[in-house]
Amino acid sequence: MLKRFALLVLAAAVGFTLNARADFQPKAEKVVDNVYAIVGPLGQRSAENDGLNANFGFVVTPAGVILIDSGASLLGAKKIEAAIARVTKQPVRWVVNTGSQDHRWLGNGYFAGKGAEVIAMRRTAATQAEYAAQHTAGLTRFLGKRMQGTEPLPAPKTLAGDSATLERGGETLELTYTHAHFPGDAWVWLPKQRVVFSGDLVYVDRLLGVLPWSSVKNGQQAFQALAALKPVRIVPGHGRVCDLAQAQRETGDYYDFLAGKVGAAAREMEPLAATLDRYADLPAFRHLENYDDLHRANMNRAFVEFEAQ
């Protein structure tokens, strides 16, 4: 009898743990003054995290909240809203998208439905529209029924030019294209606070991913431009809020490696397989999450990009 009772208690404990994991609740952390970050888990999108495996953020103003990126779904957007509500009673009045990857913008519709103005650079919004069906279908495979009610809404308010300045709620935001992880990706720079929301240009704690549509060349150039801003704090696309030194070690140096070593091998027409084998083990980056899964594919795609130039 006691043995059966112990097994029931253990089963209940396991069930409680699984339910807790399935109810991931994002939390806001103060970056500086009225600027906050919401740091997501480093792992894959899942039903447990509602696709919120990325970083988001917000600025509290007297006129309302400026949200940086809106989450991957209706439910994800509600969770972000709840995290904001634990900091301020101000509503989300504006949403600024840094990119077109699913978890950057598929929550737009929820906030727009509550009256928020949704804003992005023009190419960002165009890429959102281009990938909307593909990203919705792909994310549904991860989230299943938890994607119900999610309606893709590319940013209705778009900003022209290679960079743009936005004034909302007494705050200044400067958006600049990176075109690195996805075409049309951008960062958001807060010059008064000297904080940058990098979007998927900067990764720390985990290795950045080079996708078939990514550009290592653009990433390297964009990172150098970001470093020239001398930000006090960086809210990366993934990983902890960091300083420029950590971002340089874990993202800038990796872009330099891909462009400088792998890119050079491609331009010199060295064999692809030999290049991948030569640089398979890089101690400077081996500690980063997802290194074993991504590093070789990253080199492969970087080689193809520079081979074509």
Sine and cosine of phi, psi and omega as CSV:
sin_phi,cos_phi,sin_psi,cos_psi,sin_omega,cos_omega
0.00,0.00,-0.72,0.69,0.03,-1.00
-0.89,0.46,-0.62,0.79,0.01,-1.00
-0.90,0.44,-0.66,0.75,0.00,-1.00
-0.91,0.41,-0.64,0.77,0.02,-1.00
-0.89,0.46,-0.66,0.75,0.01,-1.00
-0.89,0.45,-0.64,0.77,0.01,-1.00
-0.91,0.41,-0.62,0.79,0.02,-1.00
-0.91,0.41,-0.65,0.76,0.04,-1.00
-0.89,0.45,-0.67,0.74,0.02,-1.00
-0.89,0.46,-0.69,0.72,0.01,-1.00
-0.88,0.47,-0.65,0.76,0.02,-1.00
-0.90,0.43,-0.63,0.78,0.01,-1.00
-0.91,0.42,-0.67,0.74,0.03,-1.00
-0.90,0.44,-0.69,0.72,0.03,-1.00
-0.87,0.49,-0.65,0.76,0.03,-1.00
-0.89,0.46,-0.67,0.75,0.00,-1.00
-0.89,0.46,-0.69,0.72,-0.01,-1.00
-0.91,0.42,-0.65,0.76,0.02,-1.00
-0.91,0.43,-0.61,0.79,0.02,-1.00
-0.90,0.43,-0.67,0.75,0.01,-1.00
-0.90,0.43,-0.55,0.83,-0.03,-1.00
-0.97,0.23,-0.06,1.00,-0.04,-1.00
-0.85,-0.53,0.77,0.64,0.02,-1.00
-0.84,0.55,0.81,-0.59,0.00,-1.00
-0.88,-0.48,0.93,-0.37,0.01,-1.00
-0.91,0.41,0.50,-0.86,0.00,-1.00
-0.81,-0.58,0.57,-0.82,0.03,-1.00
-1.00,-0.01,0.61,-0.79,0.11,-0.99
-0.79,-0.62,0.64,-0.77,-0.04,-1.00
-0.95,0.31,0.73,-0.68,0.06,-1.00
-0.99,-0.13,-0.88,0.47,0.14,-0.99
-0.46,-0.89,0.49,-0.87,0.12,-0.99
0.64,0.77,-0.91,-0.41,-0.09,-1.00
-0.98,-0.21,0.37,0.93,-0.06,-1.00
-0.93,-0.37,0.74,-0.68,-0.05,-1.00
-0.77,-0.64,0.46,-0.89,0.08,-1.00
-0.88,-0.48,0.54,-0.84,0.15,-0.99
-0.88,-0.47,0.95,-0.30,-0.12,-0.99
-0.99,-0.12,0.87,-0.49,-0.02,-1.00
-1.00,0.02,0.18,-0.98,0.03,-1.00
-0.92,0.39,0.36,-0.93,-0.07,-1.00
-1.00,0.10,-0.26,0.96,-0.10,-0.99
-0.98,0.20,-0.26,-0.96,-0.08,-1.00
-0.97,0.25,0.34,-0.94,0.19,-0.98
-0.86,0.52,0.59,-0.81,-0.01,-1.00
-0.36,-0.93,0.24,-0.97,0.10,-0.99
-0.90,0.45,-0.48,0.88,0.00,-1.00
-0.92,0.40,-0.58,0.81,-0.05,-1.00
-0.94,-0.34,0.10,0.99,0.01,-1.00
0.80,0.60,0.55,0.83,0.05,-1.00
0.96,0.28,0.21,0.98,-0.05,-1.00
-1.00,-0.01,0.66,0.75,0.01,-1.00
-1.00,0.01,0.78,0.62,0.00,-1.00
-0.44,-0.90,0.03,-1.00,0.02,-1.00
-0.97,-0.26,0.58,-0.82,0.03,-1.00
-0.75,-0.66,0.03,-1.00,0.03,-1.00
-0.19,-0.98,0.11,-0.99,0.02,-1.00
-0.38,-0.93,0.39,-0.92,0.04,-1.00
-0.87,-0.50,0.81,-0.59,0.01,-1.00
-1.00,-0.03,0.84,-0.54,0.03,-1.00
-0.85,-0.53,0.28,-0.96,0.05,-1.00
-0.88,0.48,-0.37,0.93,-0.04,-1.00
-0.99,-0.14,-0.06,1.00,-0.03,-1.00
0.64,-0.77,-0.01,-1.00,-0.07,-1.00
-0.99,-0.13,0.69,-0.72,0.17,-0.99
-0.98,-0.17,0.91,-0.42,-0.01,-1.00
-0.99,-0.10,0.73,-0.68,0.09,-1.00
-0.98,-0.18,0.96,-0.27,0.00,-1.00
0.96,0.28,0.57,-0.82,-0.29,-0.96
-0.90,-0.44,0.05,1.00,0.02,-1.00
1.00,-0.08,0.05,-1.00,-0.19,-0.98
-0.99,-0.15,-0.10,0.99,-0.09,-1.00
-0.26,-0.97,0.09,-1.00,0.10,-0.99
-0.85,0.52,-0.73,0.68,-0.01,-1.00
-0.91,0.40,-0.64,0.77,0.04,-1.00
-0.88,0.47,-0.65,0.76,0.02,-1.00
-0.89,0.45,-0.65,0.76,0.03,-1.00
-0.90,0.44,-0.60,0.80,0.03,-1.00
-0.92,0.38,-0.64,0.77,0.07,-1.00
-0.89,0.46,-0.69,0.72,0.02,-1.00
-0.86,0.51,-0.65,0.76,0.01,-1.00
-0.91,0.41,-0.62,0.79,0.04,-1.00
-0.90,0.44,-0.63,0.78,0.04,-1.00
-0.91,0.41,-0.65,0.76,-0.05,-1.00
-0.90,0.44,-0.39,0.92,0.05,-1.00
-0.98,0.22,-0.16,0.99,0.01,-1.00
-0.96,-0.27,-0.65,0.76,-0.10,-1.00
-0.54,-0.84,0.45,-0.89,0.09,-1.00
-1.00,0.04,-0.10,0.99,0.01,-1.00
-0.91,0.42,0.65,-0.76,0.04,-1.00
-0.98,0.19,0.31,-0.95,0.13,-0.99
-0.97,0.24,0.92,-0.38,-0.02,-1.00
-0.99,-0.14,-0.46,0.89,-0.06,-1.00
-0.66,-0.75,0.62,-0.79,0.11,-0.99
-0.85,-0.53,0.80,-0.60,0.04,-1.00
-0.90,-0.43,0.86,-0.51,0.01,-1.00
-1.00,-0.03,0.77,-0.63,0.09,-1.00
-1.00,0.05,-0.27,0.96,-0.10,-1.00
-0.32,-0.95,-0.13,-0.99,-0.08,-1.00
-0.87,-0.50,0.14,0.99,0.13,-0.99
-0.96,0.28,0.52,-0.85,-0.22,-0.98
-0.72,0.69,-0.76,0.65,-0.10,-1.00
-0.97,0.26,-0.02,1.00,0.08,-1.00
-1.00,0.08,-0.38,0.92,-0.20,-0.98
-0.53,-0.85,-0.16,0.99,-0.07,-1.00
-0.94,0.34,-0.12,0.99,0.14,-0.99
-1.00,0.01,0.02,1.00,-0.04,-1.00
-0.81,0.58,-0.69,0.72,-0.09,-1.00
-0.87,0.50,-0.60,0.80,0.00,-1.00
-0.89,0.45,-0.75,0.66,-0.05,-1.00
-0.94,0.33,-0.59,0.81,0.06,-1.00
-0.89,0.46,-0.60,0.80,0.03,-1.00
-0.90,0.43,-0.34,0.94,0.03,-1.00
-0.98,-0.18,0.19,0.98,0.11,-0.99
0.99,-0.15,0.07,1.00,-0.01,-1.00
-0.97,0.23,0.56,-0.83,0.13,-0.99
-1.00,0.07,0.79,-0.61,-0.04,-1.00
-0.96,-0.28,0.81,-0.58,-0.21,-0.98
-0.77,-0.64,0.61,-0.80,0.11,-0.99
-0.37,-0.93,0.26,-0.97,0.17,-0.99
-0.90,0.44,0.45,-0.89,-0.13,-0.99
-0.87,0.50,-0.69,0.72,-0.02,-1.00
-0.94,0.34,-0.52,0.86,0.07,-1.00
-0.87,0.49,-0.76,0.65,-0.02,-1.00
-0.90,0.45,-0.61,0.79,0.02,-1.00
-0.90,0.43,-0.64,0.77,0.01,-1.00
-0.94,0.33,-0.58,0.81,0.10,-0.99
-0.84,0.55,-0.73,0.68,0.00,-1.00
-0.90,0.44,-0.63,0.78,-0.03,-1.00
-0.90,0.44,-0.62,0.78,-0.10,-1.00
-0.98,-0.20,0.07,1.00,-0.14,-0.99
-0.83,0.56,-0.78,0.62,-0.05,-1.00
-0.91,0.42,-0.68,0.74,-0.01,-1.00
-0.90,0.45,-0.70,0.71,-0.03,-1.00
-0.94,0.34,-0.61,0.79,0.03,-1.00
-0.90,0.44,-0.70,0.72,0.02,-1.00
-0.91,0.41,-0.69,0.73,-0.01,-1.00
-0.90,0.44,-0.68,0.74,-0.03,-1.00
-0.94,0.33,-0.51,0.86,0.05,-1.00
-0.89,0.46,-0.53,0.85,0.05,-1.00
-0.90,0.44,-0.52,0.85,0.02,-1.00
-0.99,0.11,-0.67,0.74,-0.17,-0.99
-0.99,-0.16,-0.33,0.94,0.02,-1.00
0.87,0.50,-0.75,-0.66,-0.06,-1.00
-0.90,0.44,-0.30,0.96,-0.02,-1.00
-0.95,0.30,-0.09,1.00,0.11,-0.99
-1.00,0.00,-0.11,0.99,-0.05,-1.00
-0.86,0.52,0.67,-0.74,0.01,-1.00
1.00,0.04,-0.09,1.00,0.00,-1.00
-0.99,0.10,0.87,-0.50,0.00,-1.00
-0.89,-0.46,0.88,-0.47,-0.01,-1.00
-0.87,0.49,0.77,-0.63,0.04,-1.00
-0.73,-0.68,1.00,-0.08,0.12,-0.99
-0.84,0.55,0.56,-0.83,-0.09,-1.00
-0.80,0.60,0.87,-0.50,-0.01,-1.00
-0.95,0.32,-0.53,0.85,0.00,-1.00
-0.99,-0.12,0.89,-0.45,-0.06,-1.00
-0.89,-0.46,0.46,-0.89,-0.05,-1.00
-0.91,-0.42,0.76,-0.65,-0.05,-1.00
-1.00,0.05,0.25,-0.97,0.07,-1.00
1.00,-0.04,0.10,-1.00,0.04,-1.00
-0.98,0.19,-0.35,0.94,0.10,-0.99
-0.51,-0.86,0.35,-0.94,-0.05,-1.00
-0.45,-0.89,0.53,-0.85,0.05,-1.00
-0.95,-0.30,0.72,-0.69,-0.07,-1.00
-0.85,-0.53,0.77,-0.64,0.06,-1.00
-0.92,-0.40,0.89,-0.45,0.03,-1.00
-0.59,-0.81,0.73,-0.68,0.08,-1.00
0.87,0.49,0.44,0.90,-0.03,-1.00
0.99,0.15,0.08,1.00,0.01,-1.00
-0.95,-0.31,0.50,-0.87,0.07,-1.00
-0.95,-0.31,0.78,-0.62,0.07,-1.00
-0.82,-0.57,0.74,-0.67,0.03,-1.00
-0.92,-0.40,0.87,-0.49,-0.01,-1.00
-0.97,-0.22,0.71,-0.71,0.00,-1.00
-0.67,-0.75,0.74,-0.68,0.03,-1.00
-0.89,0.46,0.59,-0.81,0.21,-0.98
-0.92,-0.39,-0.56,0.83,-0.01,-1.00
0.79,0.61,0.58,0.82,-0.11,-0.99
-0.99,-0.16,-0.95,0.31,-0.07,-1.00
-0.95,0.32,-0.73,0.68,0.11,-0.99
-0.78,-0.63,0.50,-0.86,0.15,-0.99
-0.84,0.54,0.72,-0.69,0.02,-1.00
1.00,0.02,-0.04,1.00,0.08,-1.00
-0.89,0.45,0.48,-0.87,-0.04,-1.00
-0.57,-0.82,0.28,-0.96,0.19,-0.98
-0.95,-0.32,0.29,-0.96,0.08,-1.00
-0.87,-0.49,0.87,-0.49,-0.04,-1.00
-0.95,-0.32,0.78,-0.62,0.08,-1.00
-0.97,-0.24,0.99,-0.10,-0.13,-0.99
-0.91,0.42,-0.55,0.84,-0.01,-1.00
-0.91,0.42,-0.68,0.73,-0.01,-1.00
-1.00,-0.01,-0.22,0.97,-0.06,-1.00
0.85,0.53,0.70,0.71,0.04,-1.00
-0.87,-0.49,0.65,-0.76,0.06,-1.00
-0.84,-0.54,0.74,-0.67,0.22,-0.98
-1.00,-0.07,0.95,-0.31,-0.20,-0.98
-0.99,0.16,-0.19,0.98,-0.20,-0.98
0.86,0.51,-0.45,-0.89,-0.09,-1.00
-1.00,0.08,0.41,0.91,0.15,-0.99
-0.98,0.22,-0.67,0.75,-0.09,-1.00
-0.94,-0.35,0.75,-0.66,0.12,-0.99
-0.82,-0.58,0.71,-0.70,0.20,-0.98
-0.77,-0.64,0.36,-0.93,-0.04,-1.00
0.95,0.32,-0.34,0.94,0.09,-1.00
-0.65,-0.76,0.41,-0.91,-0.03,-1.00
-0.96,0.28,0.67,-0.74,0.07,-1.00
-0.92,0.40,0.43,-0.90,0.01,-1.00
-0.96,-0.29,0.72,-0.70,0.11,-0.99
-0.97,-0.23,0.93,-0.36,-0.04,-1.00
-1.00,-0.04,0.20,-0.98,0.01,-1.00
-0.84,0.54,-0.44,0.90,-0.02,-1.00
-0.97,-0.25,0.12,0.99,0.05,-1.00
-0.98,0.20,0.27,-0.96,0.09,-1.00
-0.74,-0.67,0.92,-0.40,0.06,-1.00
-0.92,0.39,-0.65,0.76,0.02,-1.00
-0.86,0.51,-0.74,0.67,0.04,-1.00
-0.90,0.44,-0.63,0.78,0.00,-1.00
-0.88,0.47,-0.69,0.72,0.01,-1.00
-0.89,0.46,-0.72,0.69,-0.02,-1.00
-0.91,0.41,-0.66,0.76,-0.01,-1.00
-0.92,0.40,-0.64,0.77,0.01,-1.00
-0.90,0.44,-0.65,0.76,0.03,-1.00
-0.88,0.48,-0.62,0.78,0.04,-1.00
-0.93,0.37,-0.63,0.78,0.05,-1.00
-0.90,0.44,-0.69,0.72,0.00,-1.00
-0.87,0.50,-0.56,0.83,-0.01,-1.00
-0.91,0.41,-0.34,0.94,0.06,-1.00
-0.95,0.32,-0.36,0.93,-0.06,-1.00
0.82,0.58,0.84,0.55,-0.01,-1.00
-0.91,0.41,0.54,-0.84,0.07,-1.00
-0.97,0.23,-0.66,0.75,0.04,-1.00
-0.69,-0.73,0.53,-0.85,0.05,-1.00
-0.84,-0.54,0.79,-0.61,0.20,-0.98
-0.99,-0.13,0.98,-0.21,-0.09,-1.00
-0.97,0.26,0.13,-0.99,0.07,-1.00
-0.91,0.41,-0.55,0.84,0.02,-1.00
-0.56,-0.83,0.60,-0.80,0.03,-1.00
0.98,-0.19,0.06,-1.00,-0.07,-1.00
-0.92,0.40,0.46,-0.89,0.19,-0.98
-0.84,0.54,0.70,-0.71,-0.19,-0.98
-0.62,-0.78,0.05,-1.00,0.14,-0.99
-0.98,-0.18,0.05,-1.00,-0.06,-1.00
-0.91,0.41,-0.56,0.83,-0.03,-1.00
-0.88,0.48,-0.71,0.71,0.02,-1.00
-0.92,0.39,-0.67,0.75,0.03,-1.00
-0.87,0.49,-0.63,0.78,0.03,-1.00
-0.89,0.45,-0.72,0.69,-0.04,-1.00
-0.89,0.46,-0.66,0.75,-0.21,-0.98
-0.98,-0.20,-0.25,0.97,0.07,-1.00
-0.82,-0.58,-0.83,0.56,-0.05,-1.00
-0.84,0.54,-0.72,0.69,-0.01,-1.00
-0.92,0.40,-0.53,0.85,0.01,-1.00
-0.95,0.32,-0.65,0.76,0.11,-0.99
-0.87,0.50,-0.67,0.75,0.01,-1.00
-0.89,0.46,-0.63,0.77,0.05,-1.00
-0.90,0.44,-0.75,0.66,-0.06,-1.00
-0.89,0.46,-0.67,0.74,-0.02,-1.00
-0.97,0.24,-0.65,0.76,-0.12,-0.99
-0.98,0.18,-0.67,0.74,-0.06,-1.00
-1.00,-0.07,-0.84,0.55,-0.03,-1.00
-0.93,0.37,-0.66,0.75,0.02,-1.00
-0.88,0.47,-0.67,0.75,0.03,-1.00
-0.90,0.44,-0.67,0.74,0.02,-1.00
-0.88,0.47,-0.63,0.78,0.01,-1.00
-0.91,0.41,-0.70,0.71,-0.02,-1.00
-0.91,0.41,-0.49,0.87,0.02,-1.00
-1.00,0.03,0.10,1.00,0.07,-1.00
0.86,0.50,0.59,0.81,0.13,-0.99
-0.95,0.30,0.42,-0.91,0.01,-1.00
-0.89,0.46,0.70,-0.72,-0.02,-1.00
-0.86,0.51,-0.77,0.64,-0.08,-1.00
-0.86,0.51,-0.66,0.75,0.00,-1.00
-0.90,0.43,-0.62,0.78,0.02,-1.00
-0.91,0.42,-0.71,0.70,-0.01,-1.00
-0.89,0.45,-0.64,0.77,0.02,-1.00
-0.93,0.38,-0.62,0.78,-0.07,-1.00
-0.90,0.44,-0.57,0.82,-0.08,-1.00
-0.93,-0.36,0.39,0.92,-0.07,-1.00
-0.91,0.41,-0.53,0.85,-0.06,-1.00
-0.90,-0.44,0.95,-0.31,0.00,-1.00
-0.88,-0.48,0.98,-0.18,-0.06,-1.00
-0.83,0.56,-0.50,0.86,-0.05,-1.00
-0.91,0.40,-0.37,0.93,-0.08,-1.00
-0.84,-0.54,-0.07,1.00,-0.12,-0.99
-0.88,0.47,-0.46,0.89,-0.05,-1.00
-0.97,0.26,-0.22,0.97,-0.10,-1.00
-0.97,0.25,0.62,-0.78,0.06,-1.00
-0.83,0.56,0.64,-0.77,0.06,-1.00
0.97,0.26,0.15,0.99,0.00,-1.00
-0.84,0.54,-0.76,0.66,-0.06,-1.00
-0.90,0.44,-0.53,0.85,-0.05,-1.00
-0.99,0.15,-0.51,0.86,-0.20,-0.98
-0.94,-0.35,-0.46,0.89,-0.22,-0.98
-0.86,0.51,-0.74,0.67,-0.05,-1.00
-0.91,0.42,-0.67,0.74,0.04,-1.00
-0.90,0.43,-0.61,0.79,0.05,-1.00
-0.86,0.51,-0.72,0.69,0.01,-1.00
-0.89,0.45,-0.66,0.75,0.00,-1.00
-0.85,0.52,-0.73,0.68,-0.05,-1.00
-0.95,0.32,-0.56,0.83,0.07,-1.00
-0.90,0.43,-0.66,0.75,0.02,-1.00
-0.86,0.51,-0.72,0.69,-0.02,-1.00
-0.89,0.45,-0.66,0.75,0.00,-1.00
-0.88,0.48,-0.75,0.66,-0.06,-1.00
-0.97,0.23,-0.43,0.90,0.07,-1.00
-0.90,0.43,-0.53,0.85,-0.07,-1.00
-0.99,0.14,-0.13,0.99,-0.06,-1.00
-1.00,-0.03,0.00,0.00,0.00,0.00
